[in-house]
Amino acid sequence: AQLKISKGITALALFTVLYGTVFYHIVEGFSWVDSVYFAVITLTTVGYGDLAPQTNIGKLFTVYYVLNGLGIIYAYANSLYTRQANKRNAENSNSESNQEKE
């Protein structure tokens, strides 16, 4: 069940970056590379300031994009962390079981 949730969140995170990329390319006229760069930098709240939306619709979309995207990116990062923690716990549990048998 956890793996299905992780796959769903991963797909949602990728879709979020994709629709931001397409929006910034079409509306703001950014190159494809700049569009991907800006979408990721915006969602991760790094915001170097080297690119910024110039149109009113671009600015309004960015507000919406950040407010919705932050939760999605947080959930994605949390799912990665949870998966790694569960993997480590399972490995530790197996290791302890093997030591008890000896």
FENCOR-V444096 format. One record per helix or strand of 3 or more residues. SS is the DSSP state (alpha for helix, beta for strand). FROM is the first residue (numbers start at 1). LEN is the number of residues. If there is no record, write none. Layout:
# FENCOR-V444096
SS:FROM:LEN, SS:FROM:LEN
This chain:
# FENCOR-V444096
alpha:2:26, alpha:32:12, alpha:56:46
